[in-house]
Amino acid sequence: MLKACHYRSLWVICAIGVVGFLFITAAMPAIPVTPATPTIPATYAPPATAATPTSSALPATPANPAPPPAQYSEFAGSLACASCHKDIYDTHIHTAHYHTSEPANENNVKGSFAEGKNTFQFNDDEYIAMERRDGRMYQVDYSHGKQGRTQSIDITTGSGKRGQTYLYWEDNKLFQLPISYFTPLDRWTNSPGYLNIARFNRPITSRCLECHSTWFQKIPDPDAAGGNSSTTGHTEGLQTPNDAAGNDEFSRTNIIYGVDCEKCHGPGARHIAFHKDNPQEKQARFIINTGKLSRQQNLDLCRLCHGGALVKTRPSFSFMPGDTLSKFFQLPPNTTDPHAIDVHGNQYGLLVSSKCFQASQMTCGTCHNPHRNEEGMLAEYSARCMNCHNSEHNNFCKLKNKEKYNIAANCIDCHMPELTSRAIMVLQQGENTPTPASMRTHYITIYPEETKRYLSQKNK
């Protein structure tokens, strides 16, 4: 199994798919106006397998159909990237993207296993305990004083910034465990969307994993018609009988956990082999350079996992950097009411509704650098806002006494505040009303009440 590094233009905030909590923090310095889509140079030679795009690859068009999905052998893993890009690798391994999925171990499962803190009580007769046994971790169901179903915690999803949920293997299928960890409360809670009963049967589909990993090798379903079953990302709705039954099966070894280098640059094995054999070649070959993609290509790369509910029309993991997302998914139209978009999951929809986006050539990468963990660095983000919003352009903050409130160090809390999600909620033990997750909105505008709250806190 490989663990890969990440790339240049994803989002700072979060992604919590049907598999639970995944919250992503990354940031990036401002970039210049996006260049035009590159053309294929005369020296370009197609790969032996057409699945790996090159730095000069064009998006799929009717005359240039999308290649078949890549294969596990075409990936190299982040350690291979580190041999030439050590500085980027060393910072990226501290990002939430990198930790969005991992094999579970004693160091990365966030919840407590200490007696008195390791249970979730559903009612007087049933509870689940988080237990360590023989070097492994389990969720164990106890009902009427008797031990019932016991499942190992095999995979973590979510960096733990806001939460973390857990998956278990059953043969070659994956399922979500009933108990998750909710960081704001520092306790175990019911997994998002679960009723207040112990359930172990929520299947994990390839569309879930497409956003919570770089690569999972799906085992073909001989009963599927072409393998093109459609699933809805970031919702519990599953579109076909095969998906609804949890029939997606995966290799348990051909996996690249986390969202890392090859998720955004494309499979890198051929790129690495070429440059090892041709060390004098300084131009990157057989790899995606996102700085050479168009604005929409960069946005599509982020929208794959930050674009809300997308119904796939091609198999999961088919989309590659530089592709056109609409050739792989049925895309919903942009809404005219950004307030109807939940702060979870569709940062793309919120961003494109913002005047900042509409009046510029900005992309996600204008503000976010997924190579670094910039969690809480509001002054750095604010400095990126002021690349466009400043006195010289006569569009700086109009708030009085700006110096008093040190506005220049924090544009974010007033114009991109943390709001509660209507989609992602968890049940605390003993409660019937779910507790919503909060996350930063990407609809950039003026929020008068949030501004008042921020100023009142500064006045204390």
C-alpha positions as CSV (number, residue, x, y, z in Angstrom):
1,M,0.0,0.0,0.0
2,L,1.3,3.4,-0.9
3,K,0.9,6.8,0.8
4,A,1.2,9.7,-1.5
5,C,1.8,13.5,-1.1
6,H,-0.6,16.2,-2.5
7,Y,-0.7,19.0,-4.9
8,R,-1.3,22.5,-5.5
9,S,-4.9,23.6,-5.6
10,L,-7.4,22.1,-3.3
11,W,-9.4,23.7,-0.5
12,V,-8.6,24.8,3.1
13,I,-11.8,23.8,4.7
14,C,-13.3,20.4,4.9
15,A,-14.9,17.4,3.3
16,I,-17.1,15.1,5.3
17,G,-18.4,12.5,2.9
18,V,-20.9,9.7,3.6
19,V,-18.1,7.9,5.3
20,G,-17.9,10.5,8.1
21,F,-15.7,13.4,9.0
22,L,-12.9,14.6,6.8
23,F,-11.9,18.2,7.4
24,I,-9.1,19.6,5.2
25,T,-6.9,22.5,5.9
26,A,-4.6,23.9,3.4
27,A,-3.6,27.2,1.9
28,M,-1.7,28.7,-1.0
29,P,-0.2,32.0,-2.0
30,A,-1.9,34.0,-4.7
31,I,-1.3,33.0,-8.2
32,P,-1.3,35.0,-11.4
33,V,-4.1,35.1,-13.9
34,T,-4.6,31.5,-15.2
35,P,-2.7,30.8,-18.5
36,A,-4.4,29.4,-21.5
37,T,-4.8,25.6,-21.8
38,P,-1.5,24.2,-23.1
39,T,-1.1,22.5,-26.4
40,I,0.6,19.2,-27.1
41,P,4.2,19.8,-28.2
42,A,5.6,18.0,-31.2
43,T,8.0,16.1,-28.9
44,Y,5.2,14.6,-26.9
45,A,5.0,10.8,-27.1
46,P,1.8,9.1,-25.7
47,P,2.4,6.8,-22.8
48,A,2.5,3.1,-23.3
49,T,-0.8,3.0,-21.4
50,A,-3.0,6.0,-22.1
51,A,-4.2,6.3,-18.6
52,T,-1.4,8.6,-17.3
53,P,-1.8,12.2,-18.5
54,T,1.3,14.3,-19.1
55,S,2.0,17.8,-18.2
56,S,0.8,18.8,-21.6
57,A,-2.4,16.7,-21.7
58,L,-5.6,18.3,-22.9
59,P,-9.0,17.7,-21.3
60,A,-11.1,15.0,-22.8
61,T,-13.1,16.1,-25.9
62,P,-15.2,14.1,-28.3
63,A,-12.2,13.9,-30.6
64,N,-9.9,13.0,-27.6
65,P,-12.0,10.6,-25.5
66,A,-11.2,10.1,-21.8
67,P,-8.8,7.3,-21.3
68,P,-9.7,4.2,-19.2
69,P,-9.1,4.5,-15.4
70,A,-5.5,4.3,-14.3
71,Q,-4.1,1.1,-12.7
72,Y,-2.4,0.7,-9.4
73,S,0.9,-0.1,-11.1
74,E,1.0,3.4,-12.6
75,F,1.2,5.0,-9.1
76,A,4.5,5.6,-7.3
77,G,3.5,6.9,-3.8
78,S,4.6,9.9,-1.9
79,L,7.9,8.5,-0.7
80,A,9.0,8.3,-4.3
81,C,8.0,11.9,-4.8
82,A,10.0,12.9,-1.7
83,S,13.3,11.9,-3.4
84,C,13.1,15.1,-5.5
85,H,10.5,17.2,-3.7
86,K,11.5,16.6,-0.1
87,D,10.6,20.1,1.2
88,I,7.1,19.8,-0.2
89,Y,6.8,16.2,1.2
90,D,8.0,17.2,4.6
91,T,5.3,19.9,5.0
92,H,2.5,18.0,3.2
93,I,2.6,15.0,5.6
94,H,1.3,17.4,8.3
95,T,-1.8,18.4,6.4
96,A,-5.3,17.2,6.9
97,H,-5.4,16.1,3.2
98,Y,-2.6,13.6,3.9
99,H,-4.5,12.2,6.9
100,T,-7.9,12.0,5.4
101,S,-7.7,8.2,5.4
102,E,-5.1,5.9,7.0
103,P,-4.8,2.4,8.3
104,A,-6.0,2.6,11.9
105,N,-3.3,2.4,14.6
106,E,-2.8,3.4,18.2
107,N,-1.4,6.8,17.2
108,N,-4.1,8.0,14.7
109,V,-7.4,7.0,16.4
110,K,-8.4,10.1,18.3
111,G,-11.0,8.9,20.8
112,S,-10.2,7.7,24.3
113,F,-10.1,4.0,25.2
114,A,-9.8,4.7,28.9
115,E,-12.4,3.1,31.1
116,G,-15.3,5.5,31.7
117,K,-14.6,7.4,28.5
118,N,-14.7,4.6,25.9
119,T,-18.5,3.9,25.6
120,F,-21.5,5.3,23.9
121,Q,-24.8,4.4,25.5
122,F,-27.8,4.1,23.2
123,N,-30.3,3.3,25.9
124,D,-30.5,1.5,29.3
125,D,-30.0,-1.8,27.6
126,E,-27.4,-1.3,24.9
127,Y,-24.1,0.4,24.4
128,I,-21.0,0.2,22.3
129,A,-17.5,0.1,23.9
130,M,-14.3,1.0,22.2
131,E,-11.8,-1.7,23.3
132,R,-8.2,-2.7,22.7
133,R,-7.6,-6.4,22.3
134,D,-4.4,-8.2,21.3
135,G,-2.9,-5.0,19.7
136,R,-6.0,-4.1,17.7
137,M,-8.9,-1.7,18.3
138,Y,-12.6,-2.7,18.2
139,Q,-16.1,-1.4,18.5
140,V,-18.1,-3.9,20.6
141,D,-21.8,-4.0,21.0
142,Y,-23.3,-5.0,24.4
143,S,-27.0,-5.6,24.7
144,H,-28.7,-6.7,27.9
145,G,-25.4,-7.3,29.5
146,K,-24.2,-9.7,26.7
147,Q,-21.4,-9.1,24.2
148,G,-22.8,-8.9,20.7
149,R,-21.3,-7.9,17.4
150,T,-17.5,-7.1,17.5
151,Q,-15.8,-5.3,14.6
152,S,-12.3,-4.1,14.3
153,I,-11.4,-0.5,13.5
154,D,-9.5,-1.0,10.3
155,I,-9.4,2.5,8.6
156,T,-9.7,6.0,9.9
157,T,-11.3,8.7,7.8
158,G,-10.9,12.3,8.8
159,S,-7.9,14.1,10.0
160,G,-9.4,14.7,13.4
161,K,-9.5,18.5,13.0
162,R,-13.3,18.3,13.5
163,G,-13.9,14.7,13.7
164,Q,-13.1,11.2,12.6
165,T,-15.0,8.1,11.6
166,Y,-14.0,4.5,11.1
167,L,-14.4,1.7,8.6
168,Y,-14.1,-2.1,8.9
169,W,-13.3,-4.7,6.3
170,E,-15.7,-7.6,5.7
171,D,-14.1,-9.8,3.1
172,N,-13.4,-7.3,0.3
173,K,-16.1,-4.9,1.3
174,L,-16.0,-1.8,3.5
175,F,-18.6,-0.6,6.0
176,Q,-18.8,2.3,8.4
177,L,-18.7,1.7,12.1
178,P,-21.6,3.1,14.2
179,I,-19.5,5.3,16.5
180,S,-17.4,8.3,15.4
181,Y,-15.2,10.8,17.3
182,F,-16.4,14.5,17.4
183,T,-13.5,16.8,18.1
184,P,-15.4,19.9,19.3
185,L,-16.9,17.8,22.1
186,D,-13.8,15.5,22.6
187,R,-16.0,12.5,22.9
188,W,-17.5,9.5,21.0
189,T,-20.7,10.2,19.2
190,N,-23.1,8.4,16.9
191,S,-21.8,8.4,13.3
192,P,-23.4,11.2,11.2
193,G,-26.8,10.3,9.9
194,Y,-27.2,7.2,12.0
195,L,-30.3,6.7,14.0
196,N,-30.0,6.2,17.8
197,I,-29.4,2.5,17.4
198,A,-26.3,0.4,16.8
199,R,-25.8,-0.2,13.1
200,F,-22.9,-1.9,11.4
201,N,-24.3,-2.1,7.9
202,R,-23.7,1.2,6.1
203,P,-21.7,0.3,2.9
204,I,-18.8,2.3,1.7
205,T,-18.8,2.8,-2.1
206,S,-16.1,3.7,-4.5
207,R,-17.5,7.2,-4.8
208,C,-17.0,7.6,-1.0
209,L,-13.4,6.5,-1.3
210,E,-12.8,8.7,-4.4
211,C,-12.8,11.7,-2.1
212,H,-11.3,10.1,0.9
213,S,-8.2,8.6,-0.7
214,T,-5.9,8.8,-3.7
215,W,-6.6,5.3,-5.0
216,F,-8.6,2.2,-4.1
217,Q,-8.5,-0.6,-6.6
218,K,-12.0,-1.8,-7.2
219,I,-12.6,-5.4,-7.9
220,P,-14.9,-5.6,-11.0
221,D,-18.5,-6.7,-10.4
222,P,-19.3,-9.3,-13.1
223,D,-23.0,-8.5,-12.6
224,A,-22.6,-4.7,-13.1
225,A,-23.5,-3.3,-16.5
226,G,-20.2,-1.9,-17.6
227,G,-19.2,-1.0,-14.1
228,N,-20.7,2.5,-14.5
229,S,-23.1,2.6,-11.6
230,S,-23.8,6.1,-10.4
231,T,-23.6,7.2,-6.8
232,T,-24.3,10.5,-5.2
233,G,-21.3,11.9,-3.4
234,H,-21.7,13.5,0.1
235,T,-25.1,12.0,0.6
236,E,-26.4,8.7,1.8
237,G,-28.4,8.2,-1.3
238,L,-27.0,5.4,-3.4
239,Q,-28.2,5.2,-7.0
240,T,-28.2,1.6,-8.0
241,P,-29.2,-1.8,-6.5
242,N,-25.6,-2.9,-6.5
243,D,-24.4,0.2,-4.6
244,A,-27.4,0.1,-2.2
245,A,-26.5,-3.5,-1.4
246,G,-22.9,-2.5,-0.7
247,N,-21.6,-4.7,-3.5
248,D,-18.5,-2.6,-4.2
249,E,-15.5,-4.7,-3.5
250,F,-11.9,-3.5,-3.2
251,S,-8.4,-4.9,-3.2
252,R,-7.1,-4.8,0.4
253,T,-3.6,-4.1,-0.8
254,N,-3.8,-1.9,-3.9
255,I,-4.6,1.3,-2.0
256,I,-3.1,4.7,-1.7
257,Y,-4.4,6.3,1.4
258,G,-5.0,10.0,1.9
259,V,-5.3,12.8,-0.6
260,D,-1.7,13.2,-1.8
261,C,0.6,14.0,-4.7
262,E,-0.9,11.8,-7.3
263,K,-4.5,12.8,-6.6
264,C,-3.7,16.1,-8.1
265,H,-0.7,15.5,-10.3
266,G,-1.8,12.2,-11.7
267,P,-0.1,8.8,-11.5
268,G,3.6,9.3,-11.2
269,A,5.4,6.0,-11.8
270,R,6.3,6.8,-15.5
271,H,7.3,10.4,-14.6
272,I,9.7,9.1,-12.0
273,A,11.1,6.4,-14.2
274,F,11.7,8.8,-17.0
275,H,13.6,11.3,-15.0
276,K,15.7,8.7,-13.2
277,D,16.7,7.5,-16.7
278,N,17.1,11.1,-18.0
279,P,18.5,13.2,-15.2
280,Q,19.6,15.9,-17.6
281,E,15.9,16.6,-18.6
282,K,14.7,19.5,-16.5
283,Q,11.2,19.8,-18.0
284,A,8.8,17.7,-16.0
285,R,7.4,14.9,-18.2
286,F,4.5,12.5,-17.8
287,I,3.0,14.4,-14.8
288,I,0.4,17.1,-14.5
289,N,1.6,20.7,-13.8
290,T,-1.5,22.5,-12.5
291,G,0.0,25.8,-13.2
292,K,-0.4,25.0,-16.9
293,L,-4.1,24.1,-16.6
294,S,-6.9,26.5,-17.3
295,R,-8.9,28.1,-14.6
296,Q,-11.8,25.7,-15.1
297,Q,-9.6,22.7,-15.1
298,N,-8.1,23.7,-11.8
299,L,-11.6,24.3,-10.4
300,D,-12.9,21.0,-11.7
301,L,-10.0,19.3,-9.9
302,C,-11.3,20.7,-6.6
303,R,-14.9,20.4,-7.4
304,L,-14.5,16.6,-7.7
305,C,-14.7,16.4,-3.9
306,H,-15.8,19.9,-2.9
307,G,-18.7,20.3,-5.4
308,G,-21.7,18.9,-3.4
309,A,-23.8,16.0,-4.7
310,L,-22.5,14.8,-8.0
311,V,-24.0,11.8,-9.9
312,K,-21.3,9.9,-11.7
313,T,-21.6,8.8,-15.3
314,R,-18.3,7.0,-15.4
315,P,-16.6,4.7,-12.8
316,S,-15.1,6.3,-9.7
317,F,-11.4,7.1,-10.0
318,S,-11.7,7.7,-13.7
319,F,-11.4,11.5,-13.5
320,M,-7.8,12.6,-13.7
321,P,-6.3,16.1,-13.3
322,G,-6.9,18.2,-16.4
323,D,-10.1,16.3,-17.3
324,T,-13.4,18.0,-17.7
325,L,-15.6,17.1,-14.8
326,S,-18.9,17.2,-16.8
327,K,-17.6,14.2,-18.8
328,F,-17.6,12.1,-15.6
329,F,-20.5,13.5,-13.6
330,Q,-24.0,15.0,-14.0
331,L,-23.3,18.5,-12.6
332,P,-26.1,20.5,-10.9
333,P,-26.6,24.0,-12.2
334,N,-25.1,26.9,-10.2
335,T,-27.7,28.1,-7.7
336,T,-28.9,31.7,-7.7
337,D,-29.3,31.5,-3.9
338,P,-26.0,30.7,-2.1
339,H,-27.8,30.7,1.2
340,A,-29.5,27.5,0.1
341,I,-26.1,25.7,-0.1
342,D,-25.0,24.0,3.1
343,V,-21.5,25.0,4.3
344,H,-20.5,21.3,4.2
345,G,-19.4,19.7,1.0
346,N,-20.1,22.3,-1.7
347,Q,-17.4,24.9,-1.2
348,Y,-17.3,25.2,-5.0
349,G,-20.9,26.3,-5.2
350,L,-20.4,28.8,-2.5
351,L,-17.2,30.3,-3.9
352,V,-18.6,30.7,-7.5
353,S,-21.6,32.6,-6.0
354,S,-19.2,35.2,-4.4
355,K,-18.6,38.6,-6.0
356,C,-14.9,38.0,-5.4
357,F,-14.9,35.0,-7.7
358,Q,-17.1,36.6,-10.3
359,A,-15.0,39.7,-10.6
360,S,-11.7,38.0,-10.8
361,Q,-9.8,35.0,-12.2
362,M,-9.4,33.4,-8.8
363,T,-9.4,29.7,-8.2
364,C,-9.2,27.7,-5.0
365,G,-5.4,27.9,-5.3
366,T,-5.5,31.7,-5.0
367,C,-5.9,31.3,-1.3
368,H,-5.0,27.7,-0.4
369,N,-1.8,25.8,-0.4
370,P,-2.4,22.1,0.2
371,H,1.3,21.5,0.5
372,R,1.3,23.1,4.0
373,N,-0.8,23.0,7.1
374,E,-1.9,26.6,7.6
375,E,-4.6,25.8,10.1
376,G,-5.5,29.0,12.1
377,M,-3.2,31.3,10.2
378,L,-5.8,33.9,9.7
379,A,-3.3,36.7,9.1
380,E,-1.8,34.8,6.2
381,Y,-5.2,34.3,4.6
382,S,-6.1,37.9,5.2
383,A,-2.9,39.0,3.4
384,R,-4.1,37.1,0.4
385,C,-7.4,38.9,0.5
386,M,-5.5,42.2,0.5
387,N,-3.7,41.3,-2.7
388,C,-7.0,42.5,-4.3
389,H,-8.7,44.4,-1.5
390,N,-6.5,47.4,-0.6
391,S,-6.5,51.2,-0.4
392,E,-4.8,51.4,-3.8
393,H,-7.8,49.7,-5.4
394,N,-10.2,51.7,-3.3
395,N,-12.0,48.6,-2.1
396,F,-10.5,48.1,1.3
397,C,-12.6,47.5,4.5
398,K,-14.8,50.4,5.2
399,L,-15.1,49.6,8.9
400,K,-14.3,52.5,11.2
401,N,-11.4,52.2,13.6
402,K,-9.8,49.5,11.5
403,E,-6.4,50.0,13.2
404,K,-8.0,49.5,16.7
405,Y,-9.5,46.2,15.7
406,N,-6.4,45.0,13.7
407,I,-8.7,44.2,10.8
408,A,-5.7,43.6,8.5
409,A,-4.9,40.5,10.5
410,N,-8.3,38.9,10.2
411,C,-10.6,39.4,7.2
412,I,-11.8,35.9,7.5
413,D,-14.0,35.8,10.6
414,C,-16.2,38.7,9.2
415,H,-16.4,37.6,5.6
416,M,-16.0,33.8,5.8
417,P,-17.3,32.9,9.2
418,E,-17.8,29.5,10.6
419,L,-21.5,28.5,10.3
420,T,-23.4,25.4,11.4
421,S,-24.1,22.7,8.9
422,R,-27.7,21.5,8.2
423,A,-26.3,18.3,6.6
424,I,-23.7,17.0,9.0
425,M,-24.9,16.3,12.5
426,V,-24.1,13.9,15.3
427,L,-26.1,12.5,18.2
428,Q,-24.5,12.9,21.6
429,Q,-25.1,10.2,24.2
430,G,-28.4,10.7,25.9
431,E,-29.7,13.3,23.5
432,N,-32.3,13.1,20.8
433,T,-31.5,16.4,19.0
434,P,-28.4,16.2,16.8
435,T,-25.4,18.5,17.3
436,P,-24.4,20.2,14.0
437,A,-20.8,20.5,12.8
438,S,-19.6,24.0,12.2
439,M,-17.3,24.9,9.3
440,R,-16.1,28.0,7.5
441,T,-18.3,29.1,4.6
442,H,-16.8,29.8,1.2
443,Y,-19.5,32.3,0.3
444,I,-17.4,35.5,0.6
445,T,-19.7,38.4,1.5
446,I,-20.6,40.8,4.4
447,Y,-22.1,39.1,7.4
448,P,-23.3,42.0,9.7
449,E,-24.1,39.8,12.7
450,E,-20.8,38.0,12.5
451,T,-19.0,41.3,12.2
452,K,-20.8,42.6,15.4
453,R,-19.8,39.4,17.2
454,Y,-16.2,39.7,16.1
455,L,-16.0,43.4,17.2
456,S,-17.6,42.7,20.6
457,Q,-15.1,40.0,21.3
458,K,-12.3,42.4,20.4
459,N,-13.7,45.0,22.8
460,K,-13.6,42.7,25.7
